[in-house]
Amino acid sequence: MFDGSVRFRDMIYVSNCSELKKVILREFHVKPYLGHIGYHKTLNVVKIFYYWQNVKKDVEEFVARCLDCQMVKAEYKHIGGLLQLIAIPKWKWEVISIDFITGLPRIVREHDSIIVVVDKLTNIAHFIIVMSTF
């Protein structure tokens, strides 16, 4: 069936129209269902459906200019520091963490907050209901 497109090896031939090429590259590289898949994958997906001269060069330039891809490159990420050993407590309840849950609706005796006390060794938690003025 003839749909008006020029074909080359079962691919749609794209003429020398830079705007059309940008639309095609944006469709295959930026769309959420593919999500910035990089140079090689973008090139492979585009080459399944479309053909034009210098397609590799155009894909490479498009991906190189993609701001989202540039921001997640490894060279822009901070290098993590050395791992720090976590001291393991020797006794229960030697090291604890305390957290407060506030802003709850008032219940009997005007309690509207919870203090959460967690033992670091056993991960046992105690939940103590209190008033926020406590």
C-alpha positions in Angstrom: 0.0 0.0 0.0 1.4 3.4 -1.0 1.2 6.0 1.8 3.1 8.8 0.1 6.4 8.2 1.8 9.7 7.4 0.1 11.2 4.2 1.4 14.8 2.9 1.5 15.3 -0.7 2.7 11.9 -0.7 4.4 12.7 2.5 6.3 11.1 5.9 5.7 13.5 8.2 3.9 13.8 11.6 5.5 14.8 14.4 3.3 17.3 17.1 4.3 14.9 18.9 6.6 16.5 19.6 10.0 13.2 20.4 11.8 11.7 17.1 10.7 14.9 15.3 11.9 14.7 17.1 15.3 11.0 16.1 15.7 11.9 12.4 15.0 14.9 12.5 17.4 12.9 14.1 20.1 10.2 11.5 19.6 12.6 8.7 20.2 14.9 10.2 22.7 13.0 12.5 25.0 9.5 10.9 25.3 8.6 9.5 28.7 8.0 6.0 27.5 11.6 5.8 26.4 13.2 8.4 28.6 16.7 9.7 27.5 18.0 6.4 26.4 21.5 7.6 25.2 23.2 7.7 21.9 23.5 4.0 21.0 19.9 3.1 21.9 18.5 6.2 20.3 20.4 5.5 17.1 19.3 1.9 17.0 15.6 2.8 17.5 15.7 5.6 14.9 17.4 3.3 12.4 14.6 0.8 12.6 12.1 3.2 11.2 13.9 6.1 9.4 16.9 6.7 7.1 18.7 9.8 6.2 22.3 10.7 5.3 24.5 11.3 8.4 21.9 9.8 10.8 24.7 8.8 13.2 26.1 12.3 13.3 22.7 13.9 13.8 21.8 11.5 16.6 25.2 12.1 18.3 24.8 15.9 18.1 21.2 15.7 19.4 22.1 13.5 22.4 25.2 15.7 23.1 23.0 18.8 23.3 20.3 17.1 25.5 20.5 19.0 28.9 18.9 16.2 30.9 21.4 13.7 29.6 24.3 16.0 30.4 23.1 16.6 34.0 23.1 12.9 34.8 26.5 12.1 33.4 28.9 10.6 35.9 31.3 13.5 35.5 28.7 15.9 36.9 27.9 13.8 40.0 29.7 14.2 43.3 32.0 11.4 44.1 31.0 9.7 47.3 33.4 9.7 50.2 34.9 6.8 52.0 32.6 4.5 53.8 32.4 5.1 57.5 32.0 2.2 59.9 29.0 2.4 62.1 29.7 1.7 65.8 27.7 -1.3 67.0 26.5 -0.9 70.6 27.4 -3.6 73.1 24.3 -3.4 75.3 20.6 -2.9 74.7 19.4 0.6 75.1 23.0 1.9 75.2 22.4 4.0 72.0 18.8 5.2 71.3 17.2 7.5 68.8 14.2 9.7 69.7 11.7 11.1 67.3 8.5 13.1 67.8 5.3 12.7 65.8 3.2 15.9 66.3 0.1 17.5 65.0 -2.2 14.5 65.6 -5.8 15.0 66.5 -6.4 15.2 70.2 -7.6 12.1 72.0 -8.6 11.4 75.6 -6.5 13.4 78.2 -5.5 15.9 75.4 -2.7 13.7 74.0 -1.8 14.9 70.5 1.8 13.7 70.0 3.8 10.5 70.1 7.4 10.1 71.2 9.2 7.3 69.4 12.2 5.8 71.2 14.2 3.2 69.2 17.0 1.0 70.5 19.8 1.0 67.9 21.0 -2.5 68.7 17.7 -4.5 68.7 15.5 -2.0 66.8 12.9 -2.3 69.5 10.7 0.7 69.5 8.5 2.3 72.2 5.7 4.6 71.3 4.7 7.0 74.1 1.6 9.2 73.7 2.1 12.7 75.2 0.7 16.2 75.0 2.5 18.6 72.7 3.1 20.9 75.7 5.1 18.1 77.2 
